[in-house]
Amino acid sequence: MSQVQASRLGRSAITFFVQPESKASIRAALADGGYGTSFQQGIVNLLNELMVKQNREPIT
């Protein structure tokens, strides 16, 4: 049985694929928009903004 990193316990992965050349511009857009400088932080913050706008519970 494989061990799970503590930071991943109780969490589920959502994976999506983009063109390799778009990664830098996505990261820049997230940072410029104030969402964060990592993909993890930026996407979570962006999704939380969407959830709040739709009167839904933010994700953690």
Backbone as a printed PyTorch tensor [residue, N CA C, xyz], in Angstrom:
tensor([[[  0.8550,  -1.1780,   0.0000],
         [  0.0000,   0.0000,   0.0000],
         [  0.9020,   1.2420,   0.0000]],

        [[  0.5880,   2.1960,  -0.8420],
         [  1.4180,   3.4040,  -0.9250],
         [  1.0020,   4.4200,   0.1400]],

        [[  1.9860,   5.2010,   0.5600],
         [  1.7180,   6.2370,   1.5480],
         [  1.3200,   7.5230,   0.8310]],

        [[  0.4570,   8.2960,   1.4620],
         [ -0.0200,   9.5580,   0.9050],
         [  0.6340,  10.6940,   1.6790]],

        [[  1.0980,  11.7070,   0.9510],
         [  1.6730,  12.8760,   1.6110],
         [  0.6160,  13.5020,   2.5130]],

        [[  1.0430,  13.9940,   3.6640],
         [  0.1140,  14.5860,   4.6240],
         [ -0.7000,  15.7140,   3.9970]],

        [[ -0.0940,  16.5020,   3.1160],
         [ -0.8110,  17.6250,   2.4990],
         [ -1.8860,  17.1620,   1.5190]],

        [[ -1.8720,  15.8770,   1.1600],
         [ -2.8550,  15.3460,   0.2100],
         [ -3.9330,  14.5010,   0.8700]],

        [[ -3.8160,  14.2640,   2.1680],
         [ -4.8110,  13.4710,   2.8730],
         [ -6.1750,  14.1460,   2.8070]],

        [[ -7.1920,  13.3910,   2.4700],
         [ -8.5430,  13.9190,   2.4150],
         [ -8.7970,  14.8360,   1.2370]],

        [[ -7.9160,  14.8180,   0.2480],
         [ -8.0730,  15.6760,  -0.9220],
         [ -8.1280,  14.8200,  -2.1750]],

        [[ -8.6640,  15.3930,  -3.2290],
         [ -8.7880,  14.6990,  -4.5000],
         [ -8.1560,  15.5460,  -5.6010]],

        [[ -7.4710,  14.8990,  -6.5160],
         [ -6.8000,  15.6150,  -7.6060],
         [ -7.7780,  15.9480,  -8.7290]],

        [[ -7.5930,  17.1300,  -9.3020],
         [ -8.2800,  17.5270, -10.5280],
         [ -7.1700,  17.8830, -11.5050]],

        [[ -7.0900,  17.1550, -12.5960],
         [ -6.0050,  17.3360, -13.5460],
         [ -6.5660,  17.8380, -14.8680]],

        [[ -5.8640,  18.7840, -15.4770],
         [ -6.2330,  19.2080, -16.8160],
         [ -4.9610,  19.4820, -17.5960]],

        [[ -5.0640,  19.4250, -18.8980],
         [ -3.9050,  19.5390, -19.7540],
         [ -3.9950,  20.7830, -20.6260]],

        [[ -2.8550,  21.4490, -20.7960],
         [ -2.7510,  22.6400, -21.6330],
         [ -1.5280,  22.4950, -22.5340]],

        [[ -1.4450,  23.3150, -23.5390],
         [ -0.2680,  23.3390, -24.3930],
         [  0.9240,  23.7840, -23.5550]],

        [[  2.0780,  23.1460, -23.7010],
         [  3.2460,  23.5040, -22.8840],
         [  3.6010,  24.9900, -22.9460]],

        [[  3.4470,  25.5880, -24.1040],
         [  3.8180,  27.0000, -24.2480],
         [  2.8510,  27.9530, -23.5370]],

        [[  1.7000,  27.4670, -23.1010],
         [  0.7410,  28.3400, -22.4120],
         [  0.9680,  28.4030, -20.9030]],

        [[  1.7960,  27.5030, -20.3590],
         [  1.9870,  27.4610, -18.9120],
         [  2.5300,  28.7690, -18.3480]],

        [[  3.5030,  29.3500, -19.0050],
         [  4.0990,  30.5940, -18.4920],
         [  3.0860,  31.7310, -18.4940]],

        [[  2.2770,  31.8300, -19.5380],
         [  1.3020,  32.9280, -19.5880],
         [  0.1690,  32.7090, -18.5860]],

        [[ -0.1890,  31.4700, -18.3230],
         [ -1.2080,  31.1880, -17.3080],
         [ -0.6840,  31.5870, -15.9360]],

        [[  0.5450,  31.2010, -15.6310],
         [  1.1430,  31.5580, -14.3400],
         [  1.2330,  33.0750, -14.1890]],

        [[  1.6260,  33.7770, -15.2620],
         [  1.7250,  35.2400, -15.2300],
         [  0.3520,  35.8690, -15.0220]],

        [[ -0.6640,  35.3440, -15.7030],
         [ -2.0190,  35.8820, -15.5620],
         [ -2.5320,  35.6960, -14.1410]],

        [[ -2.2700,  34.5340, -13.5520],
         [ -2.6840,  34.3010, -12.1700],
         [ -1.9950,  35.2790, -11.2240]],

        [[ -0.6940,  35.4520, -11.4100],
         [  0.0600,  36.3780, -10.5470],
         [ -0.4050,  37.8080, -10.7560]],

        [[ -0.5490,  38.2290, -12.0050],
         [ -0.9840,  39.5980, -12.3020],
         [ -2.3930,  39.8690, -11.7900]],

        [[ -3.2280,  38.8260, -11.7620],
         [ -4.5960,  38.9760, -11.2690],
         [ -4.6890,  38.9240,  -9.7520]],

        [[ -3.5570,  38.6970,  -9.0890],
         [ -3.5480,  38.6530,  -7.6320],
         [ -3.9950,  37.3230,  -7.0570]],

        [[ -3.9780,  36.2700,  -7.8610],
         [ -4.4430,  34.9590,  -7.4050],
         [ -3.3440,  34.1150,  -6.7780]],

        [[ -2.0970,  34.4810,  -6.9840],
         [ -0.9810,  33.7280,  -6.4310],
         [  0.0680,  33.4590,  -7.4870]],

        [[  1.1990,  32.9560,  -7.0410],
         [  2.3050,  32.7400,  -7.9710],
         [  2.5400,  31.2750,  -8.3140]],

        [[  1.8280,  30.3550,  -7.6690],
         [  1.9260,  28.9470,  -8.0540],
         [  0.6070,  28.5350,  -8.6940]],

        [[  0.6610,  27.4850,  -9.5020],
         [ -0.5790,  26.9990, -10.1170],
         [ -1.5720,  26.5740,  -9.0370]],

        [[ -1.1220,  25.8450,  -8.0320],
         [ -2.0010,  25.3760,  -6.9550],
         [ -2.7020,  26.5510,  -6.2850]],

        [[ -1.9190,  27.4920,  -5.8030],
         [ -2.4820,  28.6450,  -5.0930],
         [ -3.3760,  29.4700,  -6.0180]],

        [[ -2.9050,  29.7230,  -7.2250],
         [ -3.6490,  30.5660,  -8.1590],
         [ -4.9810,  29.9780,  -8.5670]],

        [[ -4.9920,  28.6970,  -8.9080],
         [ -6.2400,  28.0620,  -9.3450],
         [ -7.2240,  27.9580,  -8.1870]],

        [[ -6.7320,  27.6200,  -6.9880],
         [ -7.6280,  27.5490,  -5.8250],
         [ -8.2400,  28.9230,  -5.5560]],

        [[ -7.4300,  29.9710,  -5.5810],
         [ -7.9550,  31.3210,  -5.3370],
         [ -8.9340,  31.7560,  -6.4220]],

        [[ -8.6250,  31.4370,  -7.6590],
         [ -9.5290,  31.7660,  -8.7680],
         [-10.8550,  31.0210,  -8.6190]],

        [[-10.7870,  29.7330,  -8.2940],
         [-12.0120,  28.9590,  -8.0900],
         [-12.8090,  29.4650,  -6.8910]],

        [[-12.1240,  29.8520,  -5.8310],
         [-12.8310,  30.3920,  -4.6680],
         [-13.5680,  31.6770,  -5.0180]],

        [[-12.9580,  32.5140,  -5.8440],
         [-13.6430,  33.7330,  -6.2780],
         [-14.9210,  33.3800,  -7.0390]],

        [[-14.8460,  32.3880,  -7.9110],
         [-16.0190,  31.9340,  -8.6560],
         [-17.0840,  31.3740,  -7.7150]],

        [[-16.6560,  30.5590,  -6.7580],
         [-17.6070,  29.9590,  -5.8220],
         [-18.3540,  31.0310,  -5.0270]],

        [[-17.6320,  32.0280,  -4.5390],
         [-18.2590,  33.1100,  -3.7670],
         [-19.2370,  33.8850,  -4.6360]],

        [[-18.8450,  34.1760,  -5.8690],
         [-19.7340,  34.9130,  -6.7910],
         [-21.0440,  34.1440,  -7.0270]],

        [[-20.9720,  32.8200,  -6.9430],
         [-22.1530,  31.9920,  -7.1630],
         [-22.8270,  31.5840,  -5.8460]],

        [[-22.4370,  32.2770,  -4.7720],
         [-23.0060,  31.9860,  -3.4500],
         [-22.8130,  30.5370,  -3.0430]],

        [[-21.6430,  30.0000,  -3.3720],
         [-21.2960,  28.6370,  -2.9780],
         [-20.1860,  28.6900,  -1.9370]],

        [[-20.0320,  27.6030,  -1.2170],
         [-18.9920,  27.5020,  -0.1930],
         [-17.6240,  27.4460,  -0.8650]],

        [[-16.6760,  28.2950,  -0.4470],
         [-15.3330,  28.2280,  -1.0240],
         [-14.6670,  26.8880,  -0.7320]],

        [[-13.7510,  26.5050,  -1.6050],
         [-12.9950,  25.2800,  -1.3900],
         [-11.8000,  25.5830,  -0.5020]],

        [[-11.1800,  24.5720,   0.0470],
         [-10.0170,  24.7760,   0.9020],
         [ -8.7960,  24.1730,   0.2730]]])
